[in-house]
Amino acid sequence: MLRYYHVSAIAVLLALMAACSSAPTSESTKTLEKQPEPGTGRHAFQNMYLSARAWAADAQPLQLRSINLQELKPEKGKAGAWQAAFVSAQSARARSYTFSVLEAAGNLHQGVFAGPVEGWSGPSGQSRPFLIAAIKIDSDEAYETAAKHSAEYVKKHADSPISFLLEQTNRYSDLAWRVIWGDSVSTSDYSVFVDASTGAYLGTLH
């Protein structure tokens, strides 16, 4: 009788252990869930480009810029959201897309989100359409180059927000990343240009 009771107790204990190991708590499940992380410009661009080509077969990129989110701390060369502008010469139209890793303020939605279609009469101002093949250097690589040539400035402005702008202008012959220290292009007093095809340092604007 005692032997039977001993065997039964062990069986119950083993069953309880198996149940606990096979049914994780909701708290442990939350821990296992992957948290959103900021991404590079090229990764975001590739996602938006697929949607842009579905909108217009001849879609060409005009500009790519980063968007820093209050909900997610940016990393070196990475941001929580990006916006790209595309143009179609054949239909004389333009359209912007955003790519965000999470739902955020400012009408930013997780994944790719298309903006309204607008008219486009051709290049005006500084920016002009560029070739996809020209994007060989990603935003994190551009940051490393910019930081390398800005050691003293980075040391004095360690808490300054950083944003990124990719566009083809008359300033340089090649497509270039502009690494911007400050809240925006208009208010920034320091930015570095990096060749998006070769990764070469192009110049500093301050």
N, C-alpha and C positions, 0 to 999 in steps of 0.2 A: 504493500500500500504506500509506504514511504517512497519506494523507488518510483512508483507511478506518479506520485505528486511531484517528485524532483524533476522528472522528465517533462511533465506538463508545464511546470514553471519555466523551464529553459525554453520550451517551444513558444510560450507567450512572450517571453523577453525578446527572442529573436524576431518574432512577428512585429513587435513594437518598434524595434530598431530598423527593420526593413521599411516600415511605413514612414518613419521619420526621414530616412535617407531618400526615399522615392518621391516625397511630397515636400519640396522646398517652400518655405514661408514666403509670403508676399514681400516681406522686407528683403530677403535674400534675392528674390527675383528682380526687384528694383535695382539692387546693386549690380546684377549681371547685365542689365540693360546698358547699351552703349550710349554715352552722353554725346550730344552734338559737339562737333569740333570745327574751328575755322578752317577754311580751305584756301588753296592757292588760286590765283587768277586763271591759269590755263585750265585747271579742272572745271571751274565754274563756266568758263568760256565754251568749252567743249559741249557741256550740257545745253547751254543756250543756243549754240550754233545749230544743233540738230533741230531745235524748234524753229529757228529762223529759216532754215532750208525747207522745212515743211510749209512755212508761210510763203516763201518766194524762192524758187529754185536758183535764182541768180543772186541771192542775198550776200552782201559783203559787209564785213565789220567796219564800223566807223570809229568806235571808241569803246574802251573797257575801263571801268573804274571800280574801286573797292568802296564798300559801305560798312563802316564800323557800327556794330550793334551794342546798345547798352546792356542787352541781355547776355552777351557773350564777349569775353575778353579776347581781343585779337592777339595773334602770335606774330613772330617775325616773318613778314612776307605773306601773311595769311589774314583773311577777314571772314566774318560771319556771313556776309552777303556781297554780291557783285552785281553790277549793272552793265549791260552791253547794248550798244546802239547799232542797228543794221540798216542797210539801205538797199533798195532794188532799183537799178538804173532802168530796167525794162518797163517797170510799172510806175516809175517816178514816185515811189513811196518809201517811207521809213518807219521803223518800229523798234522800240526798246524792250528789252527783256531783263528780268531780274532772276538771280539764283540765290536762294538763302538756305542755310542749313536748319533754320527753325522759323516758326511764326514770330513776327516781330512788329514793332510799331512802324508807322510810315507805309502801310499797305504792303508789307513784305510777307510773302507766303513761302512756306517750305517747298523746296524744289524750284522748278522753272515757272515763272509767271509772265505772261505776255501783256504788254501795254497797248494802248490804242494805236491804230495805224494813222500815220500822218503823211502829208505830201512832202516830196523831196525833188528839188529842181537841179540837183547837182552840187558838187563841192562848193562850200562857201566858208569864209573865215579861214582858220588855220587847218582844221582837220580835213582829211580826205580818206576815202576807203583804202584798206590795205589787204594784202594777201595773207591767207591763213598760214601758208608755209613760212611766213616771216616770224611767227611766234615760236622760237626755239628755246628761249630763255624764260623760265617761269618767274612769278613775282617774288618767291622766296630767294631765288638766285639773284634777282635784281637787288633785293634788299641787302644781301651779303656784300655785293659789290659797292653799293651806295654807302653802307656803314663803314666799310674798309677805308673809303676815301673821306670819311667824315668823323673820324675818331674823336676829335676834340669837341665837335658840335654835339655828337651823341652823348658824350660824357656830361656836358652841361645841360642837356635837354632830355634826360633819360625818361621823364614822364610825359613828354610831348606826344600827342596822338600822331600816328603815321598813316597815310593813305597812298593809294597807287593809281596811276593813270597811264593807260596804254593807248597811244595814238600816233598817226603818221602826220607830221607837220613839216613846214618849210625850214624849221630850225635845224633839222638833221636829215640827211639823205635816207637813212634807214628808219624803220619802225623803232620807237623807243619807249621804254618804261620811264615814267617820272615818279620818283619816290619822294613824297611830300611830307615834311615835318610841319605840323600845324593842323588847325581845324578844317581848312579848305585851301584850294588853290589861290583864291583871291586874298586870303588873310595870311598865307604862309610867307615867311621870310627866308626859307631855306628849302631847296629841293635839289635832287641829283638825277641826272639823266643817264640811263644805261641802255645800250644797244640791245634790242629784243632778239636779234638774230645771232649776235656773236657774244654777248655778255660783256662787251667792252665798256669801260667808263667813258662817257661822252663829255660831261661837264657838270658844273654846279651853278645854280642860280640862287643868289642871295642879295 
